Structure formats: C-alpha cells, structure tokens
C-alpha cells in the first residue's frame, strides 16, 4: 500500500489474513521465499523487513544497509539469501532471515537465485544502453528455462535479451505498443506468456513467447510487420549511437585523463590485473536471442479522456484503441487483431460508414492520422504535417 502497510489475503476467497504497518512510505516490492517460510517486504523508507509466515507474519529480521528506496528483491533458491537493488543503483546481499549483510565475494558468487528481477548486477550489465539513467529500466524478469530476459523501460519498450547478459550494450529484440513507460514485466508461471503493465497508458499487455524457429506452430519465415520485432543495431557501434553527436565527441568521452603510473603503484596494479584475469574471460558482445514475443491480447480501453471511439465493423467485430495500439476484437472467439502503426498514444478513432476502413489520430509534435483496413491491418494512407500536438 501507499501508506507503508501491506495486506496478506487468502487466495481461495480473498479474505484478509493480516494487515501490517511497520513503515511510513510506499511499498514497491515484496516476495515470498521459495520454501514459503518468509515474506520479504521492501519499502521507500530503505529497509527490507522479513516476516515469518508460520508465526502469523511476525517480523523476525530487517535488512537495513541500503541508503535509498528499495526497487527490486530476489530470493536464493534455498531461501537463505536475499539480494536487493535500490534507487541509488546499489546491489546488496543479506543472510536470511536475520537480515545480516553478506560481504564475502566468494560466498555471493556461488548463490543460485530462484528468480532474477534485479536490474543491477553483472548478469544484467548488457541490458543498459548508453546514456541511460539508473531509473530508465523499471523492471526485468529472467526465464531460466530458455535463457532469456524480458525488460520494461521508460521509453515504452518491452525488450528480450539473452540471459545472462554480461557484456555492455548487448543486442536485443524490441516490441512496441505501450505509449508510456512500462512499469512492470513478468513471466507467467509456465513461461509461455509475458505480462507487461503500462504507466500512463492504463493497460495490461499479454505477449506469447515464441521459442526459436517457431511461429504459430510453423517455422518462422519473416519478421512481423509494423516494426514490432527487430534486431536492434542501436548498441552496435563503437562510435556515436546518436546521429546529432559527432563521433569525435564520443571518442572524447572515452579518453582517460588519469595521472602517470609510478613504481609505487606496481604491487597494486599487479593485484588488480590478477583479479581481472580471474574474474571473467574476454566476453563477446551478446547477440539478440533467437526467441521472440508476439503481442497477443491487451486488457484496457481509453475511455478516461476520450469519447466516440468504439465502433462495430460490417462483420460485427469491435474496434477501439488503448495506448499506441488500435484493437479489432472478435467477441465470438474472444481474440484480438492489432494495428501497430502508431508510435505514440492514439487519441481519436472513427470508422468509414460503408467500408471497414478506420482512421486513428495520435498525439505528438507532428501528429499523424493513419487510415487502415480492419481486415488486412494494412495502412492505406498516412496524413501528416498539419497537426502540432494531437488529433
């Protein structure tokens, strides 16, 4: 809850087990241990509180080394350790259930994790693009079975990486549809689906996981249209990724202005190089994963600030919009077909009086109107250059 309390409910009838308030600020992250014995609760106050399930959620431990608000937590497979990420970008480890800090690098290295939702750590170094802030990636979730990791970021993208993703600037597959920041991504318990939640677009997207070489049960022949699934070249250049920046500027930022090395530095340098050699062998930049996602279903409809934007087609399907996606919904089959041509919030929608042609208008600096066919989902006409803020 926002007031620093949390509620535990019974799954079968949603009745309350306990309602506990030990903190003052909002709680962002909580997880049961894999063995079901403990509940870890991370708040904006900074600490992670540990509760014993069998003792009616009595508080038995506290992890208090973090200097900023808690953003992500993960349990080890044996329920004996916890790792946390916080708002300052720090990654910390604790023994459970006492909450005593763990500092031994050797001990940390050998811990197998039950889940991976932390955005900081060597296993996810490659998910961070250049020029990003510590808050730009909001959520990740690893699928250990298929060695892939899904992420949601402030730019409205859902991305798929290989996991572990060790080398900075790893390639990825990216998927559009959300029009605002993606607040959370999670795999389903059977790893067949990914669910993503949008912030300001008020919607839940459901993606089907397509393992390597499989598409609708057939071998994949061509990538999906609409630019929804693409190998990214954004992180592939040693020079500038940003067209406005000259590569000289990029090189300038990579120049090292440290002082000269003196004789007294040698022992320390030798030790450092020893540690470096032991740490990780030379890593090649990761390729994008062969597996992919396909947007299957969206839960949501933009009615909170739009009107006259839901219509029936001639064939009896329903057309409406949410986030940056126009939805054609078939009530008999409870299925959706999606028009993905827009790159920002759709604000308005209307349908042709006789044919199944739809016009949708979006927000943006040079706001476009797309005219498209509900049967083929092909864009028939793109009208630009007239509207300045939104249609």
Secondary structure, DSSP 4 states (H G I P E B T S, - for coil): -TTSEEEEE-TTT--EEEEEE--SSPEEEEEE-TTSSEEEEEETTS-EEEEETTTTSEEEEEE---SS-EEEEEEBTTSSEEEEEETTS-EEEEETTTTEE---HHHHHTPPBS----S-SGGGGGGPPTT--TTSEEEEEEETTTTEEEEEETTS-EEEEESS--STT---EEE---SS-EEEEEE-TTSSEEEEEESTT--EEEEEEE-TTEETTEE--SPPSTT-SEE--TT--SS-SSTTS-HHHHHHHH---PPPP-GGGHHHHHHHHHHHHHH----PPPPPPS-EEEEEEEE----SS--S--EE-TTS-EEEEETTEEEEEETTTTEEEEE---SS-EEEEEE-SSSSEEEEEEBSTTEEEEEEETTT--EEEEEEEEESSB-
